[in-house]
């Protein structure tokens, strides 16, 4: 990690730096050269991020923090990171957070919503910024309004690199945001696709960013209004049973899309594993009951007669070995989503993939 002597000067460096005319560049754009990569993420010891667009502010903070557990110079020690809100700080606490460690090393202090800090803490922030110790990196976020305006001016006067994260309110600005998100994933959309995406998802940037990520993962080619319409049509239909139906039919892409939608709209993971287990169990019941009419089998299994015909169609490609393997995968996923696994989403996706693969298992 750079020492005091290696710190970059205000007005240069990665995205958010001031350009030749003193104008602060928006987050995500560098002025005067290539954008800084992870190895130089802490080359600026004092950064102030200004704006109320939470998603952009969070991304800007992440961009100036060290990447990974190791220090930037390749050593084993990583800097201590203290992430606090301005309103929660008390007088004297900053001094404790930035005090040298008995074991040495560097320290990163993030103060969020600094405009909400009380007057004593604001004074301490200004003093810290003016005489920042060599081993300390300070990142401050500020809403940019009238509240705490003098603190913002003090930080900038102390030489802080300013990164602006202005609110995205206009339709054209949202269109530009979507283009950037998709470009980052190596994808493109035409104007009709971008408009359809905003119509389908809304104006919240987090929702739009998540939607771009989903489309980039689950679709191919140019993203048009038709692609968006087909993809979002399944949102209201996404349930544990819709996931199970597509998985048992061998439709991996459809099952994964329904799974992601079901989780996104708040379907409990245990309900999805329950639907998967029930679907596999019903396949086994219908598969072993040969020679019976749909009505008789429906009465025996406890399902509508029309569903018997659907299950018989799903049975094509299934064997006893495949059903056993699928059942084991769902049992493991059920245990994982109930606390034994780190990620319910990962456990469910793995189960869906195994189910689809098991459909062609040879007995």
Residue, then its C-alpha position, 0 to 999 in steps of 0.5 A: x500500500x502506498x506510504x505518505x510519500x506516494x500519495x496522489x495529489x488532489x486533482x489527479x487519479x481515478x474516477x471522481x477527480x477534478x479535471x483541468x478546469x477544477x470541475x469534479x468528474x462524476x463517479x465512474x470516470x477518470x480524468x487525465x489518464x487511465x482509471x486506477x485499478x485495485x493496486x492503486x485503490x488507496x493511493x488517495x488518502x482523503x476522499x469525499x463522496x458527494x451525493x444522495x444516490x445510495x447505490x452510486x455512493x456505495x459503489x464509489x466507496x467500494x472503489x476506493x477501498x482495498x480489494x481482497x484481504x491482502x494489503x495492496x503491497x502484497x504483504x499478508x497484513x490488511x488494513x483495519x477498516x472502520x465503517x461508521x455513520x456520522x450521526x453515531x460518532x461521539x467526540x473523541x471517537x475518531x482519535x481512537x479509531x485512527x490511533x496507531x495499532x500495537x501491531x502497526x499497519x494501516x487503517x481505513x476510516x469510512x464516515x458515512x452521511x457526515x452531514x449528520x455528525x454533531x458540531x464537535x465531531x465535524x470539527x474533529x473530522x476537519x482537523x483529522x483531514x488537515x493533518x492525516x497520519x501517514x497510515x490512515x486513509x479517510x473516506x467521507x460521504x456527504x449528501x451535498x446539501x446545505x446541512x454540513x456544508x461547512x464540513x464539506x468545504x473544510x474537507x475539500x480545502x484539506x485536499x480531498x479528492x471529490x467524487x460526485x454521485x448526483x441523483x439520477x432522476x430524468x428518463x434520459x439519465x436512467x437510459x444512460x445508466x442502463x446502457x452503462x450497466x449492460x455494457x459492463x456485462x458485455x451486453x447491449x440493448x436498443x432504445x425500445x428494450x431500455x424503455x421496456x425495462x424501465x416500464x417493467x422494473x420501475x425507476x429505483x436504481x438498485x432494481x434496475x441494476x439487478x434487472x440488468x444483471x439478470x438479463x445479462x445472465x439469462x438472455x443472449x443477443x440484443x436486448x429488445x422490448x420483446x426480450x424484456x417482455x418475454x422475460x418479465x412476463x414470468x415474474x408474476x408466475x414465479x412460484x416454487x411450483x413453477x420452478x419445479x415444473x420446469x426443472x422436472x421437464x428438463x428446462x434448465x434455463x426456464x427453471x433457473x429464471x423462475x427460481x431467480x424471480x421467485x427468490x427476488x419477489x420474496x418466495x421462501x426458499x423452504x417453499x421452493x424445496x417443498x415444491x421440488x420434493x413434492x413434484x419428484x414424489x408425485x412423479x414417482x407415484x404416477x410412474x409406478x401406478x400403471x394401467x389406471x385412468x387419470x381420474x382413478x389415479x388422481x383420487x389415489x394421489x390427491x391431485x386434479x385429473x388434468x395434472x395426472x396427464x401433465x405429470x405423465x408427460x413430465x415422466x418422459x426421460x425419467x428413470x428410477x435412478x434419476x428420480x432417486x438422484x433428484x430426490x437426494x439433491x432436493x433433500x440436501x438443498x432442504x438441509x442447506x436452506x434451513x441453515x446448514x449451507x451458506x447460501x440458500x440461492x446457491x443451494x437451490x440452483x445446484x439442486x435444480x441443475x442436478x434435477x435437470x441432469x438426472x432426468x436423462x440418467x440411465x437406470 
